Amino acid sequence: MATNIRPGVVTGKAYQAVIEAAKAGGYALPAVNVVGTDSVNAVLEAAAQAKSDVIIQLSNGGAQFFAGKGFPDSFEAKVLGAVSCAQHVHLMAEHYGVCVALHTDHANKGLIPWVDALVGHSERHFEQHGKPLFSSHMLDLSEESLEENLSLSAAMLERMAKIDMSLEIELGVTGGEEDGVGHELEEGADNSHLYTQPSEVLAAYKRLSPIGHFSVAASFGNVHGVYKPGNVELRPEILKHSQALIESTYSTAANPLHLVFHGGSGSEPDKIAEAVSYGVFKMNIDTDTQFAFAHAVGEYVKANGKAFAHQIDPEDGTPYKKKYDPRKWLRVGEQGIVERLQQAFADLGATGRSAAL
């Protein structure tokens, strides 16, 4: 699909073109949760290496960590941390040569004030630069009734559409937890609530499509985190049925919905490919990249144990500064993320598919 999109942060029509390019090309983009410049830079490096576009996103806790856990006002930290991250990505993304969409992750009803504050920052950024800070925000109101979910989502989208922003909503329930937002996964229990009904998706399409651009995290058995085999049953055909219902009701082209796959860590490649074929353009990945970072650092620490116990070797006086220098082991962690994301780009069919190329 031919595009004329410049590398860097994409918003508005450019963001929508990146989505359409992915859906038309039969691939999806990893949406990677970040917590600081180290993880942001690793994601940018990984995307450039894969020659793929990417989605960088923040949970409320990730945003707070970005500002500093010692910041005295936790709410302000969640706002300023997200803004600081966005400014860093805006500055660096174009130089990595790929398109980057900026998102925030799950925000339940209690976190609507956080999203409100971020939209305010984007409104001011739009006035000054003609584009918002973020490409999209997410409201996860799946704990509320469908009517309240859609009503609050519609009100937020009314505001966001004016500054070329998209909204991601959740229908059904994604199991597990993401920074305090989520639902318990009961081992061996009936987890039928993890499956969205196509009728709910139809209601969302009817309510939101006249207002602006939106995407849907429709649950098909997916969960946050990694669980033992057999405990979670992914049913991507739910996405197929939801798309078919919209198509038949509104006489649209194929796969009219922009679908999101939450809880992508640990998922089987064949289930990922099937979900992508039904219009998934975005797959969230957090647990696997966290482990990739931690595992790489852990291996480095094991191999250089003395350097993390002594500044100078107590036996022969060898200085260890070059080994315990944070730039050394943080870089090892970054490389762990970069390596793991190459697998994610490949699983999603995104390698070498940047809309900016």
N, C-alpha and C positions, 0 to 999 in steps of 0.2 A: 504493500500500500504506500503510494508516494505521499510524502509529507514535506512541509517546509517549516519544520519546528526547530528552533534554535536550542542548543544544549543549555541546560540550567533548570531552574525551578519552573515548572509548567503550571499554569492556572487557567481558568476559564476555557476558552475554545481550544487552546493548546493542550490543556489537560484532557479535555474530551477527545481530542484527536489521538492522543496517546492511547486512551482506552479503546477507541474504535480500531486503531491499528492492531492492538493486541487481540481483540476479538476477531477481527477479519483474518488475522494471521494465525489464529489458533494457538496462541500462547498467552501466558499471564505473567504478572510481575510480582516478585516477592515484596512484601511490605514488612520492613524490618524495624523492630522496636529498638530505640537507642536511648542512652542515658548520659552521654557526654561526648566531647569532641573525639575521643578515641574511637568509640563505636560508630559515630557519624563518618569519620574519615575512613574507617574500614569498609563501611558500606559503599561509599563513593569509589574507593579503590577497587572493590569487588565488581561493581557495575562497569567501571571503565575496562577492567580486565576481561569481563565477559562480553563487552560491547553490547550491553543491554541497558534499558531504562530501569528505574527502580523506584520504590516508594519508601520514604523514610517517615517513621511515625513515632509519636510519644504517647505513653500512657500518662495519667496524672502524676503517678509516682516517679516515672522517668523524668518528667518535666521538673518536678521538685528537686530531684537529685542533680539535674543539670544546673540548677541555680545554687545548689549546696544544701546538704541536709542540716547544716548549722544555721541557715537563714532563719531569723526569728519568727517570721510570719509564714506559715506553711502554705496558706492559700496564695499569698503574693508570690511565693517561691514557685508554685505550680504555674502561675501566669508568666512571670518573668523568665523562668527557665525555658518554657516553650517558646517565648519570643526570642530569647537569646539563641536557642538552637536554630530557629528559623532564619535568623540573621546570618548565622554562620553558614548554613546551607546555601542561602542566596548568594553569599560571597564566593563560596568555593565550587558550587556544582557545575557552573558553565565551564570551568577550567578542567574538569574531569571529562568533558566531552559527551555527556549523556543527559537525558532528560530525567529530572527528579520531581516526583510529586510529594508534597508535604502534607501529612495527615496527623490528626490526633486519634487515639484509640478510645476504647470503651469509656463512655461517660454516662452514668445512670442519672436518675432524676436529681439526686443530691449534688451532682457535678455540673448541672446546667449553668450555674453561675460562673464556673470556670470557662465553659465554652462561650458564654456571653462576653466575658472579659476578653477572650482571645479574638472574637469577632470584632470587638471594639478596636483592638489593635490593628486588625486587618482593614477595617474601615478607614482608619487614619493613614495606613500605608497605601491604600487605594487612592485616597485623595492626593497623596504626594507623588506616587509612582505609577498610578494607573493599573495596579495589580494588587491583590491581597497578599498577606504574608503566607497564608496556608492555601493549599489546593482544596482541602476538604476537612471537615470535622465529623466525628461520629457521635451520635446519640444512641445509647443502648438502653432503651426503655422497655425491654422485653419483660421486665417484672410488672409493668403496668398493664392495664387493659388495652386491647387493640385500639379502641377509640382514643384513649388518652395518649397512647404511643403516637398515633398518627396526628392527633391534634397538636401536640407539643412539637412534633417534628415539622409539621406544616408551618407553624409559627416561626420556627428557627430558619427554615428554608426561605421563607418570604424575605427575611432580612439578609440572608447570605446570598441569595440570587442577585441582589442589587449590586453586589461587588464581585460577581463572577466566581462565586464559590459553590462547591458541591457539598451535599450532605450524605453521609452514610448512616443508614438505620439498621437496627437488628429486629428480625422477626423470628419468633421461636426462641429457643434458649441454647446458647453455647455452653456446654458443661465446663466444669473447672472454674478457675478464677484468674483474673488479670488485674493485678494491683487493687484488690479489694472489690472489684466488680465482677460478678459472675454467679454461678450456681453450683451447688455441691453435686458431685457425681457419685451416686450410691452404687457401690460394687454389687453386682448381682440383682439390682433392683430393676423395676420397669422404668426405663428412661425414655418413654414415648414423648415426653415433653421436649426432647432434643430434636424433634422433627417438625419443621415448619409446614403448615398447610398451604397449598397453592391458593386457596381462597383468601388467605391473609395477604399474600403477595399481590393478588388482584386488587384488593382493597387499598393497598399502599400505592399501587400504580395509579389507580383512579384518583386518589387524593393528592399525590405529590407531583405527578408528571405535568399538570398544567402550571405548576409554580416554578419549577426549575430542575436543574440536573441533580440526580440522586443515584445512590447505589444501595444495594440490599445485601446484608449479611443474613442469608436465609440458612437456618440450621438444618443439617442433614445428618445429624449424629456426631458432628465434630465437637471436640473438646480442647480446652487449653491444657498445655502440658503434654507429657508422654505417659501413656498407660500401658499395662501389660497386654499382650496380644489377646484378642477375643473379648476384651471388656468394653470395647467401643465398636459399633458397627456403622460404618459410613454408608449412606444410601444416596449417592449423587443423583439417582433418577428423580428424586424429589425436585431438583433444580430443573430437570428436563420437563417435568409435568407443569411446573410453575411458568416456565417460558411458553409452553404450548397453550396454556390457558390465556395468557396475555395476547398471544398471536391470534387465537381464534376469536377472542372477545373484541379486540380493537383492530383486527386485520393489519397487523404490523409485519415488518420484515422478521426474519428469523432471529431468535435470541435478543429480543428488545431490552430485556433487563440487564443492568450492569451488576453482576453478582460478585460477592466477596466470600472467600473461604477463610473462616477463622479457625484457629487451632490447627494450623498446617503442620506443626512440628510432629515428626514421627509418623506421618501419614504414608500409606503405601503409594508408590509411583503410579500404579494403574488407576487408583481412585483419584489421584490428582489429575491425571490426564483426562479421565472421564468428566470430572467436574469442569475442567477448562473447556472441554468440547461443548458444554451446555451454557457457556457465556460467562464463566468466572474469569475476571481479568486481574484479580488481586488475591494473593494468598499470604496471610499473616504468618510470620515466623519469628519466634522470640526464644522459646525454650531451647531449641537446637543451637542457636547462635550464642546464647548465654553459656551453654555447656562447651561449645567449641572454644570460646574465649577462656573459660576456666580450666579446661583440660590442657590447653596449650601452656598456660601459665603454670599450672600444677606440675607438668612435666619439666618445665624449665627450673622450677624451684627444687624439684627432686634431684635434678642433675647438678645443681649449684647450691646445695644445702648449706655449705659453710658460709657462702656469701650472704645468706639471710640470717646467719647467727652471729657473724663477726665482721666488723669493718676490715680487720687485718687478721690474717691466718695466725692463730695462737702458737702454731708450731714453727712455721718458717718465715712469718712476717709478710707474706704476700698480701698486697692491698687488693680489696675486692670491689672497689668503687665502680669499675666498668661492668661488673656483673649485677650489682644491686641497683644501679642507676634505673629509675623508673622507666626511662625511655627504652631501656633494653627489654624488660619483661612485659611492659605494656605493648610494645611492638610485637612481641611474640603472640600476645593475646589477639591483637588486631589481625595478624596473619592467620590465626585460627578461624576467625570470622570470615576472612576473605576466602579461605579454602572451603569452608562449609557452604558459603553462598554460591560457589561455582556449581555445587550439586543442586542447589535450589533453582538456579537459573536453568540448568539442564533439565531438571524434572518438569519445570514449567514450560519448556520449549522456547525460552526467551533468549538464549545465548546467540549473540550476533544479530539481534533483531531490533536494535534501537531505532526509534522513530526519528532520531536526529541524524542518522547516518544516510 
